[in-house]
Amino acid sequence: MNHERALLLAEALESGQYKQGYGHLETHPEGDDNTPRLCCLGVACRVAQDNGLEIDVKVKDHVVFFDGWDGVLPDAVKYWFGFDDCNGAFVNDHEIDGWCALTDLNDAAKYDFAAIAQIIRENWELL
């Protein structure tokens, strides 16, 4: 993963700007406070977009699709960050607490954004 862009993602995750969500890159739920919810890779999509990457964004049934994808990174974002995998998998299946991808840490293990940001900072070369 590109180190400079890894730091951009870590900083965005730590910023408090995004509310964490699960199962999709980004959702816009009804009710509550109507605040969009993003998984860590949804934040990656927004960071890439905010830094000039053109991504087609569509919303259908409260789910945001980035270049047609709603659960994993679209290729454009994957390549922009230099991820090896569309799930943010660790190279050679390196495990962190038994998990092998950022999607696992976000959705299954329920790591918060601060913990995921720290993992990105410490393991960017494996992503």
N, CA, C and O of each residue as an XYZ file, in Angstrom:
508
protein
N       0.856     -1.176      0.000
C       0.000      0.000      0.000
C       0.896      1.231      0.000
O       1.950      1.236      0.637
N       0.487      2.260     -0.703
C       1.219      3.516     -0.734
C       1.229      4.139      0.670
O       0.172      4.364      1.259
N       2.417      4.412      1.197
C       2.532      4.891      2.578
C       1.832      6.235      2.792
O       1.101      6.407      3.768
N       2.051      7.168      1.898
C       1.431      8.493      2.035
C      -0.097      8.387      2.043
O      -0.768      9.059      2.826
N      -0.630      7.553      1.183
C      -2.081      7.402      1.096
C      -2.619      6.582      2.271
O      -3.750      6.790      2.710
N      -1.811      5.656      2.774
C      -2.192      4.922      3.989
C      -2.373      5.899      5.149
O      -3.308      5.769      5.939
N      -1.477      6.872      5.243
C      -1.583      7.876      6.308
C      -2.813      8.752      6.119
O      -3.458      9.130      7.097
N      -3.145      9.078      4.881
C      -4.372      9.842      4.617
C      -5.598      9.075      5.114
O      -6.492      9.655      5.731
N      -5.634      7.774      4.842
C      -6.757      6.957      5.288
C      -6.790      6.859      6.806
O      -7.854      6.996      7.410
N      -5.656      6.626      7.425
C      -5.601      6.537      8.885
C      -6.086      7.842      9.520
O      -6.861      7.821     10.476
N      -5.636      8.960      8.994
C      -6.058     10.256      9.523
C      -7.561     10.464      9.353
O      -8.219     10.989     10.251
N      -8.101     10.061      8.219
C      -9.550     10.205      7.988
C     -10.333      9.333      8.969
O     -11.357      9.763      9.501
N      -9.859      8.119      9.209
C     -10.545      7.233     10.151
C     -10.518      7.796     11.569
O     -11.461      7.601     12.337
N      -9.447      8.488     11.911
C      -9.304      9.069     13.251
C      -9.974     10.432     13.402
O     -10.090     10.946     14.514
N     -10.410     11.011     12.304
C     -10.890     12.392     12.305
C     -12.210     12.619     13.032
O     -12.499     13.740     13.450
N     -13.004     11.580     13.187
C     -14.334     11.754     13.760
C     -15.361     12.238     12.752
O     -16.525     12.437     13.098
N     -14.946     12.427     11.523
C     -15.832     12.916     10.458
C     -16.826     11.849     10.002
O     -17.906     12.175      9.510
N     -16.463     10.575     10.167
C     -17.270      9.487      9.635
C     -17.848      8.623     10.749
O     -17.179      8.337     11.742
N     -19.097      8.213     10.568
C     -19.741      7.294     11.500
C     -19.577      5.882     10.938
O     -19.824      5.642      9.757
N     -19.159      4.957     11.796
C     -18.855      3.612     11.341
C     -20.115      2.812     11.026
O     -21.108      2.861     11.752
N     -20.042      2.081      9.929
C     -21.105      1.184      9.518
C     -20.535     -0.171      9.174
O     -19.322     -0.378      9.226
N     -21.415     -1.097      8.820
C     -21.000     -2.485      8.609
C     -21.737     -3.081      7.410
O     -22.890     -2.740      7.147
N     -21.061     -3.970      6.691
C     -21.701     -4.732      5.636
C     -21.713     -4.089      4.257
O     -21.838     -4.797      3.258
N     -21.589     -2.794      4.176
C     -21.545     -2.062      2.912
C     -20.478     -0.983      3.034
O     -20.100     -0.588      4.137
N     -20.003     -0.516      1.898
C     -19.041      0.581      1.931
C     -19.648      1.818      2.584
O     -19.001      2.488      3.389
N     -20.899      2.112      2.229
C     -21.582      3.285      2.803
C     -23.091      3.080      2.692
O     -23.600      2.611      1.674
N     -23.775      3.436      3.740
C     -25.240      3.415      3.726
C     -25.757      4.757      4.217
O     -25.083      5.470      4.961
N     -26.961      5.084      3.788
C     -27.654      6.292      4.230
C     -28.970      5.855      4.855
O     -30.015      5.885      4.205
N     -28.915      5.448      6.124
C     -30.123      4.910      6.761
C     -31.167      5.978      7.022
O     -30.853      7.153      7.213
N     -32.410      5.543      7.024
C     -33.503      6.433      7.402
C     -33.594      6.460      8.922
O     -33.137      5.539      9.600
N     -34.178      7.507      9.436
C     -34.366      7.601     10.878
C     -33.105      8.046     11.569
O     -32.210      8.633     10.960
N     -33.049      7.755     12.864
C     -31.926      8.200     13.687
C     -31.568      9.633     13.334
O     -32.424     10.517     13.362
N     -30.320      9.858     13.006
C     -29.878     11.204     12.656
C     -29.588     11.335     11.164
O     -29.047     12.350     10.723
N     -29.944     10.317     10.389
C     -29.730     10.298      8.935
C     -28.263     10.456      8.535
O     -27.961     10.810      7.395
N     -27.360     10.195      9.469
C     -25.940     10.311      9.187
C     -25.466      9.099      8.392
O     -25.740      7.964      8.782
N     -24.760      9.319      7.286
C     -24.214      8.185      6.545
C     -23.308      7.343      7.436
O     -22.625      7.857      8.321
N     -23.319      6.046      7.182
C     -22.461      5.117      7.912
C     -21.542      4.440      6.905
O     -21.989      3.954      5.866
N     -20.261      4.415      7.226
C     -19.262      3.875      6.316
C     -18.423      2.815      7.013
O     -18.141      2.914      8.207
N     -18.032      1.808      6.258
C     -17.018      0.897      6.774
C     -15.665      1.563      6.492
O     -15.604      2.596      5.825
N     -14.607      0.978      6.993
C     -13.291      1.589      6.805
C     -12.939      1.737      5.330
O     -12.269      2.698      4.950
N     -13.382      0.793      4.487
C     -13.086      0.898      3.063
C     -14.008      1.891      2.354
O     -13.658      2.412      1.296
N     -15.173      2.152      2.927
C     -16.016      3.233      2.429
C     -15.337      4.577      2.662
O     -15.395      5.473      1.819
N     -14.696      4.702      3.815
C     -13.918      5.911      4.092
C     -12.795      6.018      3.060
O     -12.498      7.115      2.587
N     -12.172      4.901      2.709
C     -11.122      4.915      1.683
C     -11.660      5.458      0.359
O     -10.985      6.234     -0.317
N     -12.866      5.050     -0.005
C     -13.480      5.560     -1.236
C     -13.641      7.070     -1.174
O     -13.324      7.771     -2.135
N     -14.132      7.572     -0.049
C     -14.335      9.018      0.089
C     -13.008      9.775      0.117
O     -12.914     10.871     -0.436
N     -11.990      9.210      0.751
C     -10.670      9.856      0.784
C     -10.106      9.950     -0.632
O      -9.603     10.999     -1.033
N     -10.189      8.865     -1.381
C      -9.694      8.881     -2.762
C     -10.452      9.914     -3.588
O      -9.854     10.663     -4.360
N     -11.757      9.947     -3.420
C     -12.586     10.909     -4.142
C     -12.213     12.341     -3.751
O     -12.088     13.210     -4.614
N     -12.037     12.583     -2.465
C     -11.672     13.924     -1.986
C     -10.299     14.364     -2.481
O      -9.988     15.555     -2.494
N      -9.483     13.399     -2.887
C      -8.140     13.708     -3.381
C      -8.036     13.598     -4.890
O      -6.946     13.422     -5.434
N      -9.179     13.703     -5.571
C      -9.188     13.844     -7.018
C      -9.514     12.618     -7.839
O      -9.632     12.719     -9.060
N      -9.665     11.454     -7.207
C     -10.013     10.272     -7.987
C     -11.480     10.355     -8.395
O     -12.357     10.562     -7.557
N     -11.733     10.192     -9.680
C     -13.112     10.222    -10.168
C     -13.741      8.850    -10.000
O     -13.253      7.855    -10.535
N     -14.835      8.814     -9.246
C     -15.559      7.579     -8.972
C     -17.031      7.844     -9.257
O     -17.567      8.886     -8.879
N     -17.668      6.912     -9.917
C     -19.107      7.002    -10.141
C     -19.811      6.605     -8.845
O     -19.620      5.493     -8.351
N     -20.616      7.500     -8.296
C     -21.304      7.249     -7.027
C     -22.802      7.280     -7.272
O     -23.353      8.257     -7.779
N     -23.447      6.172     -6.894
C     -24.904      6.081     -7.012
C     -25.457      5.533     -5.707
O     -24.813      4.738     -5.023
N     -26.678      5.980     -5.374
C     -27.351      5.485     -4.174
C     -28.615      4.761     -4.608
O     -29.425      5.291     -5.368
N     -28.769      3.533     -4.108
C     -29.970      2.753     -4.387
C     -30.395      2.077     -3.094
O     -29.615      1.364     -2.462
N     -31.647      2.313     -2.710
C     -32.190      1.707     -1.490
C     -31.285      1.956     -0.289
O     -31.023      1.049      0.500
N     -30.816      3.177     -0.161
C     -30.004      3.631      0.972
C     -28.581      3.100      0.973
O     -27.840      3.345      1.925
N     -28.178      2.377     -0.068
C     -26.825      1.842     -0.167
C     -26.078      2.609     -1.250
O     -26.607      2.829     -2.340
N     -24.837      3.019     -0.946
C     -24.014      3.748     -1.899
C     -23.165      2.752     -2.683
O     -22.553      1.846     -2.117
N     -23.145      2.946     -4.000
C     -22.335      2.130     -4.889
C     -21.238      3.011     -5.474
O     -21.517      4.057     -6.060
N     -20.002      2.583     -5.312
C     -18.844      3.278     -5.872
C     -18.378      2.472     -7.078
O     -17.917      1.341     -6.933
N     -18.499      3.060     -8.276
C     -18.183      2.346     -9.521
C     -18.878      0.986     -9.563
O     -18.321      0.009    -10.064
N     -20.096      0.933     -9.033
C     -20.895     -0.280     -9.074
C     -20.691     -1.239     -7.912
O     -21.377     -2.258     -7.840
N     -19.779     -0.949     -7.008
C     -19.465     -1.841     -5.894
C     -19.986     -1.277     -4.579
O     -19.900     -0.074     -4.336
N     -20.523     -2.145     -3.733
C     -21.041     -1.678     -2.448
C     -20.442     -2.397     -1.246
O     -20.682     -1.989     -0.110
N     -19.660     -3.472     -1.471
C     -19.132     -4.238     -0.341
C     -17.622     -4.333     -0.298
O     -17.046     -4.609      0.754
N     -16.975     -4.107     -1.427
C     -15.517     -4.139     -1.504
C     -15.048     -2.957     -2.345
O     -15.840     -2.301     -3.021
N     -13.749     -2.701     -2.288
C     -13.201     -1.566     -3.026
C     -13.336     -1.750     -4.535
O     -13.031     -2.819     -5.065
N     -13.790     -0.713     -5.218
C     -13.724     -0.765     -6.680
C     -12.255     -0.705     -7.102
O     -11.407     -0.200     -6.367
N     -11.972     -1.223     -8.284
C     -10.583     -1.277     -8.753
C      -9.887      0.076     -8.716
O      -8.723      0.162     -8.325
N     -10.583      1.127     -9.114
C      -9.948      2.450     -9.158
C      -9.425      2.859     -7.784
O      -8.330      3.411     -7.681
N     -10.187      2.600     -6.737
C      -9.770      2.966     -5.382
C      -8.672      2.020     -4.900
O      -7.698      2.448     -4.280
N      -8.835      0.758     -5.186
C      -7.809     -0.240     -4.823
C      -6.458      0.177     -5.393
O      -5.455      0.192     -4.679
N      -6.433      0.514     -6.680
C      -5.176      0.896     -7.326
C      -4.671      2.250     -6.831
O      -3.462      2.444     -6.706
N      -5.570      3.182     -6.549
C      -5.168      4.510     -6.081
C      -4.409      4.390     -4.755
O      -3.395      5.058     -4.550
N      -4.904      3.544     -3.869
C      -4.231      3.343     -2.586
C      -3.056      2.377     -2.693
O      -2.141      2.421     -1.871
N      -3.072      1.516     -3.688
C      -2.048      0.492     -3.803
C      -2.334     -0.736     -2.965
O      -1.420     -1.483     -2.615
N      -3.621     -0.953     -2.636
C      -3.997     -2.172     -1.921
C      -3.713     -3.383     -2.801
O      -3.839     -3.313     -4.024
N      -3.329     -4.490     -2.177
C      -3.125     -5.732     -2.907
C      -4.435     -6.440     -3.198
O      -4.495     -7.309     -4.068
N      -5.484     -6.074     -2.475
C      -6.732     -6.830     -2.513
C      -7.900     -5.872     -2.317
O      -7.743     -4.839     -1.666
N      -9.067     -6.194     -2.868
C     -10.236     -5.316     -2.760
C     -10.887     -5.356     -1.372
O     -11.778     -4.555     -1.088
N     -10.454     -6.276     -0.510
C     -10.960     -6.341      0.867
C      -9.977     -5.756      1.872
O     -10.242     -5.762      3.074
N      -8.848     -5.251      1.389
C      -7.813     -4.791      2.311
C      -7.160     -5.969      3.022
O      -6.820     -5.885      4.203
N      -6.986     -7.079      2.281
C      -6.377     -8.272      2.874
C      -4.894     -8.043      3.121
O      -4.236     -7.288      2.406
N      -4.393     -8.701      4.129
C      -2.978     -8.605      4.456
C      -2.194     -9.569      3.571
O      -2.630    -10.698      3.344
N      -1.064     -9.140      3.083
C      -0.226     -9.949      2.215
C       0.127    -11.263      2.911
O       0.383    -11.299      4.114
N       0.134    -12.322      2.138
C       0.482    -13.657      2.637
C      -0.407    -14.095      3.783
O       0.026    -14.862      4.644
N      -1.637    -13.622      3.807
C      -2.593    -13.990      4.849
C      -2.070    -13.729      6.253
O      -2.428    -14.442      7.191
N      -1.241    -12.734      6.403
C      -0.789    -12.318      7.731
C      -2.036    -12.010      8.552
O      -2.925    -11.301      8.080
N      -2.111    -12.520      9.744
C      -3.297    -12.315     10.564
C      -3.041    -11.307     11.670
O      -1.944    -11.231     12.224
N      -4.063    -10.545     11.977
C      -4.055     -9.654     13.135
C      -5.212    -10.100     14.002
O      -6.376     -9.973     13.623
N      -4.886    -10.616     15.156
C      -5.895    -11.152     16.072
C      -6.800    -12.167     15.372
O      -7.998    -12.224     15.648
N      -6.228    -12.969     14.467
C      -6.991    -14.003     13.787
C      -7.707    -13.546     12.541
O      -8.352    -14.363     11.883
N      -7.624    -12.264     12.180
C      -8.322    -11.734     11.011
C      -7.322    -11.408      9.919
O      -6.166    -11.099     10.208
N      -7.752    -11.473      8.666
C      -6.841    -11.328      7.534
C      -7.159    -10.174      6.585
O      -6.483    -10.028      5.566
N      -8.154     -9.358      6.880
C      -8.504     -8.259      5.979
C      -9.151     -7.126      6.772
O      -9.744     -7.345      7.828
N      -9.024     -5.913      6.239
C      -9.661     -4.768      6.894
C     -11.171     -4.941      6.972
O     -11.795     -4.519      7.946
N     -11.770     -5.566      5.940
C     -13.219     -5.799      5.991
C     -13.580     -6.698      7.169
O     -14.601     -6.484      7.822
N     -12.746     -7.705      7.446
C     -12.977     -8.576      8.602
C     -12.887     -7.794      9.909
O     -13.726     -7.945     10.797
N     -11.864     -6.959     10.010
C     -11.680     -6.189     11.241
C     -12.854     -5.249     11.472
O     -13.297     -5.077     12.608
N     -13.359     -4.640     10.406
C     -14.475     -3.700     10.517
C     -15.789     -4.432     10.788
O     -16.493     -4.112     11.745
N     -16.117     -5.413      9.950
C     -17.455     -6.010      9.982
C     -17.607     -7.159     10.971
O     -18.596     -7.210     11.702
N     -16.657     -8.072     11.008
C     -16.790     -9.245     11.870
C     -16.235     -9.000     13.270
O     -16.880     -9.323     14.267
N     -15.036     -8.428     13.338
C     -14.398     -8.217     14.639
C     -14.880     -6.937     15.326
O     -14.656     -6.748     16.522
N     -15.549     -6.054     14.558
C     -16.100     -4.796     15.086
C     -15.028     -3.890     15.717
O     -15.278     -3.220     16.719
N     -13.830     -3.883     15.106
C     -12.813     -2.925     15.533
C     -13.337     -1.528     15.227
O     -13.986     -1.327     14.201
N     -13.068     -0.566     16.094
C     -13.481      0.799     15.795
C     -12.466      1.433     14.841
O     -11.394      0.881     14.596
N     -12.826      2.597     14.311
C     -11.980      3.250     13.325
C     -10.593      3.573     13.879
O      -9.610      3.466     13.146
N     -10.488      3.958     15.133
C      -9.180      4.285     15.710
C      -8.271      3.053     15.701
O      -7.088      3.157     15.376
N      -8.817      1.899     16.055
C      -8.025      0.669     16.059
C      -7.613      0.281     14.640
O      -6.481     -0.149     14.418
N      -8.521      0.431     13.688
C      -8.195      0.114     12.295
C      -7.137      1.079     11.771
O      -6.226      0.668     11.052
N      -7.248      2.346     12.122
C      -6.250      3.336     11.706
C      -4.868      2.955     12.225
O      -3.882      3.065     11.497
N      -4.792      2.515     13.454
C      -3.507      2.113     14.032
C      -2.936      0.904     13.291
O      -1.733      0.835     13.038
N      -3.794     -0.035     12.949
C      -3.356     -1.215     12.190
C      -2.832     -0.797     10.820
O      -1.824     -1.325     10.352
N      -3.505      0.138     10.186
C      -3.033      0.636      8.879
C      -1.669      1.305      9.024
O      -0.769      1.068      8.218
N      -1.516      2.137     10.046
C      -0.235      2.809     10.280
C       0.908      1.800     10.488
O       2.015      1.993      9.985
N       0.629      0.739     11.223
C       1.660     -0.232     11.583
C       1.897     -1.292     10.506
O       2.959     -1.914     10.481
N       0.932     -1.505      9.624
C       1.003     -2.624      8.684
C       0.796     -2.231      7.231
O       0.471     -3.087      6.408
N       0.973     -0.970      6.897
C       0.681     -0.494      5.551
C       1.435     -1.286      4.470
O       0.935     -1.441      3.356
N       2.628     -1.783      4.796
C       3.390     -2.536      3.794
C       2.769     -3.908      3.496
O       3.065     -4.512      2.465
N       1.912     -4.395      4.395
C       1.275     -5.702      4.203
C      -0.048     -5.607      3.457
O      -0.591     -6.620      3.016
N      -0.562     -4.397      3.318
C      -1.896     -4.227      2.728
C      -1.828     -4.082      1.207
O      -2.861     -3.931      0.555
